[in-house]
């Protein structure tokens, strides 16, 4: 389970009694998703896209984004209910391990307790919601079973696109992100930067960058040690891109500010532009087709769950 998902729970989930108060945004087999829960999740949904509610000028765009957020909550509820049907059990040890990582990532026991209280949780309630999220993710993984891409398909795709596959200059990097909400005051911005500086100090004193990223980063890549893989110039946000490509392998950047917050970047490798070999090209195609097949399978699983369950979308009316 991604550490970031657990952090989202602190803003998205609220106690059951509170969730069931007020109007419903949707019902899944009779189980309500409240407008209150949708509002909390919508803010996080937008933040993940680097947007804020105040930046959405078009009522049509606002409604479409809100519907997508509700779609995501409905899918979560469907997966949880499917986990219950299948009798998925997540052990206490696994749940506690995830909670321990969250506690450490957000600044220790005191900060964790304060965040729980702000979200209307006690630790027992948060433990149960964590177990629920883990069960939903496990059943999703069980439902999405994809075979390896067919080698004839891989070869045909490679031959068709070989001329387009020359490798541009690219780098392999990891990063740590400390989020800063859009419109945050100067004190909040500086506090986030100082947190990142503390992590940078740990790395410069010999701690493994990936380990620091796993426990401290607020990005979805935290679970893989902040790994961004290889990317060419222009793929990332301008400030991030400029800082990353200015590094030499093994170097760590100073804190870099983007619309998402503060980043620390570690450069692992720098590759100059080159023509791709057949072996490399086939592997790239194989990985690309596998990602495509996996994405398609995930959509098909969710579509099947939606069609075979009773869903009432009240918020769309």
ChimeraX attribute file (.defattr): number of C-alpha atoms within 10 A of each C-alpha:
attribute: neighborCount
match mode: 1-to-1
recipient: residues
	/A:1	15
	/A:2	16
	/A:3	22
	/A:4	17
	/A:5	17
	/A:6	22
	/A:7	17
	/A:8	15
	/A:9	19
	/A:10	21
	/A:11	18
	/A:12	21
	/A:13	23
	/A:14	22
	/A:15	14
	/A:16	11
	/A:17	7
	/A:18	13
	/A:19	18
	/A:20	17
	/A:21	12
	/A:22	10
	/A:23	14
	/A:24	20
	/A:25	21
	/A:26	23
	/A:27	17
	/A:28	18
	/A:29	13
	/A:30	10
	/A:31	16
	/A:32	20
	/A:33	23
	/A:34	20
	/A:35	20
	/A:36	20
	/A:37	21
	/A:38	24
	/A:39	16
	/A:40	18
	/A:41	22
	/A:42	23
	/A:43	17
	/A:44	18
	/A:45	22
	/A:46	16
	/A:47	18
	/A:48	13
	/A:49	9
	/A:50	14
	/A:51	17
	/A:52	17
	/A:53	12
	/A:54	8
	/A:55	9
	/A:56	14
	/A:57	9
	/A:58	9
	/A:59	9
	/A:60	10
	/A:61	11
	/A:62	14
	/A:63	14
	/A:64	13
	/A:65	16
	/A:66	21
	/A:67	17
	/A:68	14
	/A:69	20
	/A:70	25
	/A:71	15
	/A:72	16
	/A:73	19
	/A:74	23
	/A:75	18
	/A:76	18
	/A:77	21
	/A:78	23
	/A:79	24
	/A:80	22
	/A:81	20
	/A:82	17
	/A:83	21
	/A:84	15
	/A:85	9
	/A:86	10
	/A:87	11
	/A:88	16
	/A:89	13
	/A:90	15
	/A:91	11
	/A:92	11
	/A:93	9
	/A:94	14
	/A:95	19
	/A:96	14
	/A:97	11
	/A:98	18
	/A:99	21
	/A:100	15
	/A:101	16
	/A:102	22
	/A:103	20
	/A:104	14
	/A:105	22
	/A:106	17
	/A:107	13
	/A:108	13
	/A:109	13
	/A:110	11
	/A:111	14
	/A:112	20
	/A:113	15
	/A:114	13
	/A:115	18
	/A:116	19
	/A:117	13
	/A:118	13
	/A:119	18
	/A:120	16
	/A:121	20
	/A:122	15
	/A:123	13
	/A:124	9
	/A:125	16
	/A:126	21
	/A:127	16
	/A:128	13
	/A:129	21
	/A:130	23
	/A:131	20
	/A:132	23
	/A:133	21
	/A:134	25
	/A:135	24
	/A:136	23
	/A:137	17
	/A:138	18
	/A:139	19
	/A:140	20
	/A:141	11
	/A:142	9
	/A:143	15
	/A:144	17
	/A:145	13
	/A:146	14
	/A:147	8
	/A:148	12
	/A:149	17
	/A:150	11
	/A:151	11
	/A:152	9
	/A:153	13
	/A:154	20
	/A:155	15
	/A:156	13
	/A:157	16
	/A:158	20
	/A:159	13
	/A:160	9
	/A:161	12
	/A:162	17
	/A:163	10
	/A:164	10
	/A:165	16
	/A:166	14
	/A:167	15
	/A:168	15
	/A:169	15
	/A:170	19
	/A:171	22
	/A:172	19
	/A:173	23
	/A:174	24
	/A:175	25
	/A:176	30
	/A:177	27
	/A:178	22
	/A:179	20
	/A:180	21
	/A:181	15
	/A:182	17
	/A:183	11
	/A:184	10
	/A:185	10
	/A:186	8
	/A:187	9
	/A:188	13
	/A:189	19
	/A:190	14
	/A:191	13
	/A:192	18
	/A:193	23
	/A:194	15
	/A:195	14
	/A:196	23
	/A:197	17
	/A:198	10
	/A:199	20
	/A:200	22
	/A:201	11
	/A:202	14
	/A:203	18
	/A:204	12
	/A:205	9
	/A:206	8
	/A:207	13
	/A:208	12
	/A:209	22
	/A:210	21
	/A:211	16
	/A:212	20
	/A:213	26
	/A:214	23
	/A:215	21
	/A:216	25
	/A:217	28
	/A:218	23
	/A:219	23
	/A:220	18
	/A:221	20
	/A:222	25
	/A:223	19
	/A:224	14
	/A:225	22
	/A:226	27
	/A:227	20
	/A:228	14
	/A:229	12
	/A:230	15
	/A:231	17
	/A:232	18
	/A:233	15
	/A:234	10
	/A:235	10
	/A:236	12
	/A:237	12
	/A:238	12
	/A:239	13
	/A:240	21
	/A:241	16
	/A:242	14
	/A:243	16
	/A:244	25
	/A:245	18
	/A:246	11
	/A:247	19
	/A:248	15
	/A:249	15
	/A:250	10
	/A:251	14
	/A:252	22
	/A:253	18
	/A:254	15
	/A:255	22
	/A:256	19
	/A:257	18
	/A:258	16
	/A:259	15
	/A:260	19
	/A:261	19
	/A:262	25
	/A:263	26
	/A:264	27
	/A:265	25
	/A:266	26
	/A:267	20
	/A:268	18
	/A:269	15
	/A:270	18
	/A:271	14
	/A:272	10
	/A:273	12
	/A:274	12
	/A:275	14
	/A:276	17
	/A:277	13
	/A:278	13
	/A:279	8
	/A:280	12
	/A:281	22
	/A:282	20
	/A:283	14
	/A:284	16
	/A:285	21
	/A:286	21
	/A:287	15
	/A:288	14
	/A:289	18
	/A:290	18
	/A:291	14
	/A:292	13
	/A:293	18
	/A:294	17
	/A:295	13
	/A:296	13
	/A:297	16
	/A:298	18
	/A:299	13
	/A:300	14
	/A:301	15
	/A:302	19
	/A:303	12
	/A:304	11
	/A:305	15
	/A:306	16
	/A:307	9
	/A:308	9
	/A:309	12
	/A:310	13
	/A:311	17
	/A:312	17
	/A:313	16
	/A:314	14
	/A:315	17
	/A:316	12
	/A:317	5
